Amino acid sequence: MSNEARRAAVAALIRLAGSPDYRDRADAGRGLANFAEMPEAREPLLELVLDDGDTSVTRATTEALLRRHDSTGLAVVASALATADPNHTDWIHTAVLDVFGMIASDRDAAVQQCEALGRDTDERARHGAGHLATVLVAINPILRTGRNS
């Protein structure tokens, strides 16, 4: 997909994120997560993770960001955690458990990425990365790989 087409897709998803219907906002969050590396997607994604109207938007957007299994998605979630209220924090934690509660190697890779984010220049990402790493370390995944399983 060309950069122009990607920007157009992001612009359309940002418009959808402004919908009064929580289902539209959840769909926008899932869609925008695919473009999280684009600078114009970051703030709308943060707003969707911390959605004022419905925590199902929080959960859907957070899960989509975490399922990227990369530092970009983790950075957005960490930044949101840095300022989240207790209710949003609970739903973010639920999404973290849903995504990383199955395979130990995925959880371990996310912990390492959070450690790297702890050195990020963005203060929110740094602060939230420590919180996110703490949540990840507390997870006891179902499947373990390697010799010490």
Secondary structure in CASP SS format (residue, H / E / C, confidence):
PFRMAT SS
TARGET T0000
AUTHOR 0000-0000-0000
METHOD secondary structure of the structure
MODEL  1
M C 1.00
S C 1.00
N H 1.00
E H 1.00
A H 1.00
R H 1.00
R H 1.00
A H 1.00
A H 1.00
V H 1.00
A H 1.00
A H 1.00
L H 1.00
I H 1.00
R H 1.00
L H 1.00
A H 1.00
G C 1.00
S C 1.00
P C 1.00
D C 1.00
Y H 1.00
R H 1.00
D H 1.00
R H 1.00
A H 1.00
D H 1.00
A H 1.00
G H 1.00
R H 1.00
G H 1.00
L H 1.00
A H 1.00
N C 1.00
F C 1.00
A C 1.00
E C 1.00
M C 1.00
P H 1.00
E H 1.00
A H 1.00
R H 1.00
E H 1.00
P H 1.00
L H 1.00
L H 1.00
E H 1.00
L H 1.00
V H 1.00
L C 1.00
D C 1.00
D C 1.00
G C 1.00
D C 1.00
T H 1.00
S H 1.00
V H 1.00
T H 1.00
R H 1.00
A H 1.00
T H 1.00
T H 1.00
E H 1.00
A H 1.00
L H 1.00
L H 1.00
R C 1.00
R C 1.00
H C 1.00
D C 1.00
S H 1.00
T H 1.00
G H 1.00
L H 1.00
A H 1.00
V H 1.00
V H 1.00
A H 1.00
S H 1.00
A H 1.00
L H 1.00
A H 1.00
T H 1.00
A C 1.00
D C 1.00
P H 1.00
N H 1.00
H H 1.00
T H 1.00
D H 1.00
W H 1.00
I H 1.00
H H 1.00
T H 1.00
A H 1.00
V H 1.00
L H 1.00
D H 1.00
V H 1.00
F H 1.00
G C 1.00
M C 1.00
I E 1.00
A H 1.00
S H 1.00
D H 1.00
R H 1.00
D H 1.00
A H 1.00
A H 1.00
V H 1.00
Q H 1.00
Q H 1.00
C H 1.00
E H 1.00
A H 1.00
L H 1.00
G C 1.00
R C 1.00
D C 1.00
T C 1.00
D C 1.00
E H 1.00
R H 1.00
A H 1.00
R H 1.00
H H 1.00
G H 1.00
A H 1.00
G H 1.00
H H 1.00
L H 1.00
A H 1.00
T H 1.00
V H 1.00
L H 1.00
V H 1.00
A C 1.00
I C 1.00
N C 1.00
P C 1.00
I C 1.00
L E 1.00
R C 1.00
T C 1.00
G C 1.00
R C 1.00
N C 1.00
S C 1.00
END
